């Protein structure tokens, strides 16, 4: 393990200052960053922790919604009664990710900033494109776990479960940085390799996520489903977060108001199935055939040689997610 | 309260408290004064010529004490039997991860820095990754000097890159197929698997000025390793001393020499003790994983379901070297005919060089692979003939008086009863549970496993304290073997188990003993320990008789005392004496202390019984995601006396879980000779959430070859698991998956193919 310095920031300004220097990185639980430092994939001489910044490890009510500090642990998010009651998809995503140990140590900020699991990226021996190397070794290799849409020279899938759920819940992120902070939608935070090969989001150097804001008007009903190879400690082959809100149709029925259907494991960013969302909005809930909606998932997918299985898998779990949301209507 | 009936009690592991409180010393924990850290530079190419190697920049790093390459070593090869591996690559590298140079430095960071400064120029050579392709006449020969290697089991076969072609069988296969009404043939693939022990390989070697080498290494087979090291180092065995270490998990993987030969040369060149510890990336990339196998089985069957002929073939990808196999080939390949009566049978097994990672042993070597194949084949024949897989097995199972297809003559063949009890417990004759929206299936599999053989030397002593002590040079790999051996001493000397101590000696202090493995320990070590304890008891009685003023035949041991009871001659006579007191009267025996010592050596013969393990799996498959869930699992074992029910059950459960990982998820994925799954995030072993409800059925009453008529249990539960689950998956989908592991993605493909009629 290369030596590094660990500093707990006392305030956000302190954190921003500490991160301004080269070789500095934010660390949450360290469950993703430290193995990368150990394996020489990420060079970090100074790790800045946020746990001591007042309020940053808390989850609080605000304006009818919830605000989650970036240093709140995944276990705290998963166990929070407000999350479970009103943002079920987030609770399920957080409660089912990784292992109990990782959920106890890992933070929501860290989870959103996880690096890809692509093993060409993770191998200390492979100079892959994402690490500044010469090419994507996956393309000529094993493509089983890679993306089926959105690839551009690099074909990762984003590993975060909570990102998929937060995108479906239309959450926003607050950041801090040298130029001040900003607030942006989760959907605008993640960016694929077409924008920047070496990063998965739009954070500027020295900028960090400080809060996650769950809106008061998020769709009231949501669900997260995940297909994986083992029951614990595993990333999604494919996952879906679906969120629906309902309006009164005027004759006692319910019409779908908002619809968000977001997939994990298929693209370099949480992937919004906009065709499905558009198809759903305005329909009488009782008249929706989930299979018909799910057939619209990934219309323009371009699977790699070994990952075509993800497309029927994605359609099937979207169908299942919609059926579960509509079934109780 | 003291427990005097030691055998049959669930005694917890003696070393457990030291392990969980961190007191146990593993090889990586041992430190010597002046010790350096060794690191190896590994080849990034699977096959290349080393054009040049320049270590001058590495030597200049502060703190670096030695940098060595093959040029600094004698031109000597190492191997557990087949000596085909150089300590450091000489002129050519044959797999990605092969060691080409090594550094010893004051601290690990300096050693790592120096590795980066070793300049190696490679010229890539055409690699071969596919074992079948390596066998073709046009493929480059990876070991042109093969015929000169020491340890080949027979002269080279003449087949390209094949260093062991072993056959088993009986009868006349051509005649058998001529008699058959129906012929079936299927092919299967089993994947590359890692043992996934917690503790990576580690060693500490001190090459002393006296010419002696002191070695601490997490190797479970110290005497065999001493022979291997003596051969490669060119030292007499008595100058090499292997010291006891705790071992943090084995599962067959801790029998190989790994870095120990190299570590000695670093010590010799630096003049200091040197420690080498592999990290888990190196473990997953370049240790000694389980062999992948490609298997084809063809069977001839009569219309009534009787098997008459079988032709079976298995090709094992040994990788770049054969050095990590104690038998060069894998004996377990003889299980390709299963536990069935087949008059005409032939098995061909090929061990093939490729440019992949070299393979070694893993829990019941070869058997999980070939039993997956033969038991899947058995089910597929039954399906194609419209027979119930259970009934089809019963028609053909070995029974008393039968000779196995590879010529074993066993007494007490309990295959049918073991299978029947597994099927019964699984509710084989009841309808499968129907769950809407899921596919459900059931599968059976059966195997046998006989105890391995070896030699063992045990010494038992007793001093004035009255606490018996078992002395041996034998390390517990985590199975609880030390505890069971202590139970045997306690039983024979009639003392509580917690009063029996163990003193682990180094290899210079005891005669040869075989290490842990091959379901050998309870049998071979057990007989030696019981033999020594019984000899000690005889001596105790002999020494006590005059003290008790009684003839020896009237004296016995009870509850830690030597006792003379009333007899017809002396109806009122009753005297006892503590065994420690007897020992205190004895002349100095052990390290100058008063006491009694007994030693016993035992060489085991292949037993005339085997033991059967039958399993049943029930699965649920989600047709929309392919997710396979094992909902229920039954494992039935043909057992003799159970010496320690707790440890016995631990082996059964651990074996099933390891088999479940093999069946469903574990795979070292390789691309062009490079392992991709370099962490336990990518190399997936089962978690507790993946474990199904497990029913263990003990089919008791057998008479095994181990003490108290017991049988070993270390390997059998792990063998048929993949086959049982694969058969359940085939039953659920209606089409087979013939390559392990059985992933969701393969299940989806199988479902789709069945639906589209492919």
HADDOCK unambig.tbl for C-alpha pairs under 7 A between the chains (distance, minus, plus):
assign (segid A and resid 119 and name CA) (segid B and resid 676 and name CA) 6.11 0.50 0.50
assign (segid A and resid 119 and name CA) (segid B and resid 677 and name CA) 6.80 0.50 0.50
assign (segid A and resid 123 and name CA) (segid B and resid 678 and name CA) 6.92 0.50 0.50
assign (segid A and resid 141 and name CA) (segid B and resid 671 and name CA) 6.34 0.50 0.50
assign (segid A and resid 227 and name CA) (segid B and resid 625 and name CA) 6.96 0.50 0.50
assign (segid A and resid 229 and name CA) (segid B and resid 665 and name CA) 6.84 0.50 0.50
assign (segid A and resid 230 and name CA) (segid B and resid 686 and name CA) 6.75 0.50 0.50
assign (segid A and resid 230 and name CA) (segid B and resid 690 and name CA) 6.43 0.50 0.50
assign (segid A and resid 231 and name CA) (segid B and resid 689 and name CA) 5.54 0.50 0.50
assign (segid A and resid 231 and name CA) (segid B and resid 690 and name CA) 5.62 0.50 0.50
assign (segid A and resid 232 and name CA) (segid B and resid 687 and name CA) 6.23 0.50 0.50
assign (segid A and resid 232 and name CA) (segid B and resid 689 and name CA) 6.30 0.50 0.50
assign (segid A and resid 309 and name CA) (segid B and resid 745 and name CA) 6.35 0.50 0.50
assign (segid A and resid 313 and name CA) (segid B and resid 624 and name CA) 6.28 0.50 0.50
assign (segid A and resid 313 and name CA) (segid B and resid 625 and name CA) 5.22 0.50 0.50
assign (segid A and resid 316 and name CA) (segid B and resid 624 and name CA) 5.50 0.50 0.50
